[in-house]
Every structure is written in C-alpha cells, then in structure tokens.
C-alpha cells in the first residue's frame, strides 16, 4: 500500500466529489440577486476617456447598468437594442455600460466601429462586477431614482422588454 | 416495440451483471475456461446493445409513438435521414448509443485480441463489463428510452432543431462518443496491468494502440464540434472555452500526454506508473465531462435540462475515482521501472517537459471549468470564468508545446555530448527565422505572431527532417523518390504517422493563432441594392427570399459577393424558423478559400424587406480543419503494423499460446 498515493488521491477526490454533490439542484442560470430591493453598491470608476464617474453623481434619474464584453456574443447581439433604447430615453435615464473581463483597447475599437450608447466604464480589477454579483455577461441591473436595485436581468434583452422596464421606472 | 427493446436492454444488463464477476474471478484464478466465458458474455453484451439500438431505430423510422423516446423526438414531418440520427438528439437516446459504442469497443477488443495476453484479458474484460453494467443499468432504469406511452400520441415535436440544421451535427456526437467511450478500453487495460502487477512491452503495445484509436476519434469529434459551431451558430468563432468544450478537451490532453509517456516507456522502460496514472485520469475525465454535460451543474450551451441521471453519474464517478485511488495506492509499487542504463537526458527530458506542459494545461482548464461550482459551494457566490482567463493561461502553454515539438524530436535519445546537442538544436534555426519573417510579412510584426511563426518554422523543419528520414535514407540507397516515399509508409508507418500528426498540429496551431488575431468585421441594415464593404470585398444585397419547407420556414438574404469589380459568388445566409420551436435559428453562409473565410450572418429580416447583415473576414480558418484531418490521418497511420513486426507477431503468437 503506497500511502502517498492514497493520501494525495483522497485529497483530490474528496473535495471534488463534495463540491460536485453540493452543486446539485441549483440552476446555474436562475440567480436571485440578494441586491434586489437593497441600495445599489456604490462605485467610482473611470470611463474610456479617463473621466471619473461615481454612482452618487448619477442619482436623480433611473439608471441601467449593463455588464458586457467584446468576447461575449450575446452582448454583441444586445448592442443595437441598447443603442436604440438609450437614444430613445436620452436625458431621462442613465445608460451605463461596465466592461466585464475585457481589454480597454478592444472595447474602444468595438465602440468606434459599432457606435456608442451611454457611458462605458472600466472595471479593471472586476471589483464592481463582484460587488454586483455578476455571474456572466451580459447582466443588467436597474436602479431607481432612490438608488435602490429594483430589477436584474440575466442574458440579452429585446427592445420592447427593455423599454418596458425603463417606462416603469420613469 | 417498447417491450422488445426492454428485453434487449435487460439482456445486456444481465450479461454485464454475470460477466463482471466471472471475468474478475477468471483473472484472479487465471482460469482458461473463465476467460472463454468472459469473452462470450462480453460478446453477448455487445449483441444486446446492438439489438436495442436497432429496435430503437426501427421504432424511430416507423414512427412508433408508443415508444417514449420516439414520442419525445420523433415527428411525422421530419425527413428520414434526420429521423435516423435523432437517436442521439436527446439524453435517453444518446445514452443508448453510448451503450452500443461501449459494446462495440468491448467486442472489438475480444475479437482483435484473440491470441496471447491471457494474463491481462480477463481483468480487462471484467473492467469493461463493469462499466457496461452502469450504462445498461442507466438505460434499463433512469434513462429508459423504451417506456410505453399511453395513449399513443399522433405526432411528436421532432428533434432539437440544431441537429436538423447541419450535417456536421449528425456526425459530431458519434465521433465524440467513439472518443469518450473508447477511453474505457485503455483504462480497462491499465486496470488489468495494475491488478497483474506488471506492464511489460508486450501489453504496452496493444495498450498504446487502443489508446490511440479513441484519441483519434476525440480529435475528430472536437474538431467537428468546432466546425459545426462555426458553420451553424453564426457567431464567427469555433471555440469559446465553454464547459462542455473543455470537458472534451481535458481527456484529449491527458490522452496525448499518456501516448507520449508510453513512447518513453517503450524506449527506456521508465515512466510506467506515470503512463498508467495518465490513462486512468483520462478515463475519469471522460466520465467527469459526461457528468458536467448531463447533470446541469454548469452553465453551458450544451447542457441538457436537469435530468435525473446527474446524481447517478456522480455516484459512478465517485465509485470510479475511489476505486482508481485505492487500486493505484495498492498496486502502483509493483510497476517498477526497468533500470535505465544511463541518466535521463536529451529527448527523454523533452518528453517529460511535454508531459508537464500538457498536465499543467489540463489542470488549468479543469480549475477554470470547475471554479464556478467551487466558488458557489465555498463562498455562496455565483461567478463565471470567461474566455480571457482560459486564453491567458493556455496561450503560453501552447507556445511551450510548439517549442517542445521543435526541440524534442531534434534531440537524440539517451546521453548526448554538448556538441551534439548544440548541433541538433542550432541546425533548424534558419527555419525559425524564415517562419517568423514570413508570418510577419503576411500578417503583422507583433511579437506573438513572430513567436508563433518562429516556433512553428522551427518545429516544421524538425518534423519534416525527422519524418522524411527513412525515405531519404532509401533515396540515398538508390531507390527512386516515389518508391522511397511509399516504402517508408509501409515499413515505418508509425514514425511517418507520428510526424504527420505533429505536422497537422503545427498547421492547426498557426491557423488558430492567425484566425484568432486578425478577424475583421462589418455590419449594417441593408435595403435591396445596398452594399456592405468588408476587407476588399463588396457585398451587394439583392433581396430576401422566403422558402417554405415541410418542417421549417427559411428566410434567405441573397448577397452578391464582388471583389475588385469582379463577381465571385452569391451567398445566402438564412434564418430558419422551425414549426415546433419559438426562436428562429440562423445559418451563416461561408465562402472558404485557402487564405481566408468570408462569413455572412443574417440578423433580422424586416417587414419592409430590409435585412440586418453581418460580415466577418477571418484568415486561415480552413487550415484548422485541414490540420486536424492531417492529425487524424497520421493517427490512423500509426496504427498500421509495420511489415517486419507483422511477421514477428505471427511467429510469436503460437509460442505465447503454448505457455
């Protein structure tokens, strides 16, 4: 009996099985955010031009925060929808994009090619994404005028669906 | 029909339930009669699985909706060839196919290893039947496709539309299964080696071949999956580090590592235990991969919906893991390396580094894939690991592998003097410089590109130099060039095959690097007559066409492709609306050439006849498929027994049978 093999094997096998067993019965897609009905986590980030933007200064209008990346295909599909909706509600709601696990240069190139919507903030260490509990891109949070998270949407949104949410908040 | 199917499955279950203890007992007592019976029961299991699959096909083709699986995936509107392949369009059917493939591999082992190896065969068959026991239990119980439906429905929903959308989806799953399930055979052979307490050259040779076969299928299956994703999903890529893609990549990596460490063992008699561990890990990773796909614990485009077999698969994985650890702990010390006459140097060292790189990559990808599960269990947070993590971790290892593919084969076996080493390593350097310069000129002078080109050029030179060596010796000996090439294929197929595989890998590496780095795209909403420019292509939208087919409605955009004023082709990207599904599925139109691919997708068709069109230009994509096909061809070549050895085996067989 080789004890080293036994111990090393057990150290690998036991946690693996436990983690896999614990993950049962949880749908990885359906995520109830603990942030709902809670104050939105604050942030102070730089936008693509290096201007600081904080949650505080956006208060007073409904805010949509969309976490996205250029490597994320659903985000690319969602891009025109966000563009059209942001244009439609210009001046009445804030449309904020936060870059999720991506490179600023790629983002700039992407936006230069396809057009911008709202303000794009960089989250280099992913701290804001963690604070919001982002699981995958795209994810969108809606914050009302009091600064409370009222809705979270996982995955890309259609135009009517998105306008419906914004209308409710206005 | 449902009853006949049930009977076949139960017969298979019975054959495994009896065969497993019989075979292990035969192994322990070295009983010749026991081995005969193990073989018969293994063939019975294979026959039962074949019969069950034929019954299911019959039920599908005759649209017998009283069989639950037919009611689930059948539809009267589905064309015949799609009906045939809908066997693997859903969970229960694919597990049934799994049973057939396992039965097929078991039967192939029993038939092909008729002579010799009696010491190992009973344990091998026993392990295979134990695996078969689990799968026939799944088919007979929790994932039973042969349940009776009452009242019998008049029609069904039809298979998953993605399966109906493209020919590649028809062949991708079976290839992957042949790879996944085939790994059971080398696993069983390694178990036998451990139980016997020896792994000599005579058992290693068939073991390596049985490992090579599923590795080849896995290579093909992964490539077909990427190709399918590229041709069908319409996002312009072929690999996204999705958990299920990773699940197929992991056993491939360890399988490759095992093949390489087996070469060292064959040459030097060392690394026995390591080879065995790698083979076992490969098998366990196929089971883990299947579990991840089928249990719904990870977020993936491939996941079937939550199914009751998840916990059972975890149970099977748990039993297999524990059995492997215990078996290894008990028996690993029996696999002592033969004393090497000199220290490990030169090429053995290169093989070790290659193994280390492959295992590192396996570990990194595994961590990235499982991290969401671990993070949720430990901290209760949902996280996902995106492509950037995998790319950042994998790209340096890919560079390392490319480097070793150049250095390794250039080095001599055994101890080598400093001067010899220097000469061997410096000679291919000009090829590296040429490679770097060429890729730089074609693409751009970024360091990653230059590095890929340089390492690729070096490896290419070494591969061609080594691979052509037998042919060159013959030419020097006076043989004409075509005959020398031909006889180097028949006389040293393994060497030629191995370097052919390397050649394919290098081509694929460079193509992946180029296609990943230099994509350009453009998109716009177009009215008939409007143009879209991408690269030096001019795309003219001529109009949208509606095509009503029996089971779907196809909306096509007719796009004329021009370059430099010359008309090249008409491409028709489409949106397919299946009657039984809500969301339409897009089918891109691709124009491939040796230099680059033009890739068109149709995003939307408006009521006013305007369409949203996206065009992507990607270099070198076709070389990825070509490179992988070369790898598969090389693998097939490696399996051919050289003429000289065939004569040897034939004369050795009666002796082995006599002892």
Interface residues (C-beta under 8 A of the other chain):
Chain A: X1 X2 X3 X5 X6 X9 X10 X13 X16 X17 X18 X19 X20 X21 X22 X23 X24 X26 X27 X28 X29 X31 X69 X71 X72 X73 X76 X77 X80 X100 X101 X102 X103 X113 X114 X130 X133 X135 X136 X137
Chain B: X235 X237 X240 X291 X295 X296 X297 X298 X299 X306 X310 X311 X314 X317 X318 X321 X322 X324 X325 X326 X328 X329 X330 X332 X333 X370 X372 X373 X374 X376 X377 X381 X382 X383 X384 X386 X387 X388 X389 X521 X522 X523 X603 X612
